[in-house]
Amino acid sequence: MNIIKTLILAVSAAVLAFPAAAQFAKAEDAIKYRRSSFSVMQTHFFRLGNMVNGRVPYDAKTAADQADIVQTLAQLPWPAFAAGTDKGETRAHPAIWTQQAKFADLSNKMRAETVKLSAAARTGDLDKLKVAFRATSGTCQSCHDAFRTR
């Protein structure tokens, strides 16, 4: 994906994410939205993981496309962690709402790593992709460890 297309995707995701919070008529709607956002992001991240871990053949274009999608999707779930969305069908830990600064810091780190992941994937260098994938995975895991119930 070229830089202009990537920027368009990122801006589109950001623009769509901000009004998303206002679109949730009920807490359940926000929970469904963020769960769906994470699910789709996970699907594309796992596709990269399959290449990184040698379970499927490495394809530079596919890797770059998947990483760009992950970077875009990483912008979406955060507005759906609004007040009142801590109850219901969610694995979100209640600490999200009492430790908002830490939660924001971890989510920002994850988003920053997805930018690096996308850049590494676009180099076509599998070794660089592996490093960036592991760093991104680590930021996901640190947030899950702190803020996701099992």
N, C-alpha and C positions, 0 to 999 in steps of 0.2 A: 504494500500500500504506500502510495507516495505521501509526502508530508502534508500536502493540502487536504487529501482525503482523510488522513488521520486527524487533522485539526477540525475538519468539518464534523467528523464523528464525535470527537471530544466535546466540541461546543454544543452539538445537538444533545448529547447526553446530559450535559450540565444544564442546558435550558429546560430539558424535559424533567430533570430531577427536581428543580426548585419548585415548580408549580405542583409537583406530585404530592407534597405534604398537604396542600390545600384541597386536593382531589379526594382525600380519604374521608368519606362520610362517616365511617365507623372505624374503630380501632382494628377490627378484623380485616378490613380492606388494606390497611397499612401493613399488617402482619403478612397477609398473602402477597402483597407487592414485594416486600423485602425478601421473603422466602423464595419467591419466583426469581428475583434478581440474582440472589446468591446461587440458586440452582443452575441457572443458565450460565453464570460466570464459572461455576465449578465444572460444568460440562466442557467448556472451551479450555479451561486450565488443565483439566485431565487429558485432553487431546494433546496438549503440549507435553505434559508429563509422560505420556506414552512414547513420544518421540525421544524425549530427554533420557528416559530409562530404557530405551532400546526395544520396547514392546512392539513398536511399529517403525517402519523405515522413516528416517529423517527426510523431510522435504522442506527446503528453505522457504518456499512461497507459502505453503500451508502453515508453517510455524509462524511466519510473520503475520499472516492473516489472523490466526488464532490469538496471537499476543496482542494485536491491535484491538480485537474484539474484547479481550479481557480488560485491557486498559479502559476502553469505553464503558464497559459494564461496571467497572469498579467505581464509577461515579454515582450509580443509581440507588443503592439501598439506603443510604444514610438519612435522607429526609423522612423515611418511614420508621425511624426510631423516635417518634414524637411522644410526648407525654400521653399516658394512657394506653400505650401499646406494649406494656410490660406483662399483660395478662392475656390468656388465651392460648391458642395453639402456636406456641413459640418456644424456641430453645434459647432465646435471649435471656441472659442472666440479669436479675434485678439490679446488679451493680452498675449496669450501663447507665441507669438513671440517677445513681448516687455518686458515680465517678465519671461524670461526663467529660472532664478534661482528659483523663487517661484514655477513655474510649475514643475521643476525637484524635488524640495523638496517635494511637495505634491505627486508626482508620486512615489517617493522613499518611502514615509511614507505608501502609499497604498500597495506597494509591500512588505514592512516589515510586515504590518498587515496580508497579505495573508499567510505569513510564519507562523505567530502565529495562524491564523485560521486553517491551515492544522495541526499544532501540537495539537491544542485543539480538533479538530475532531478525531484525531487518539487516543485520550485518551478514547473515548467511553462515555465520561461524557457530557450529554446534557447541563447541566448548564455552564460548561466551554465553550462549543461550542457557547452558546447564548452570552456570554460575548465577545468572540472573533469575532463573527458575527457582533455584534453591533459596535465594534471598527472598523472593516473593513468597514462596511457600512458608518460609520462616515467619514472615510478618503476619500471614494468615493464621498460622498456628499460635502465635503469641496472643492474638486477639481471641481466638477460640479458647485458649487456656484460661484467659482472664474473664471472658464475657459470654461464653456459651455453656449452657447446661448440657449435660450428656444425655 
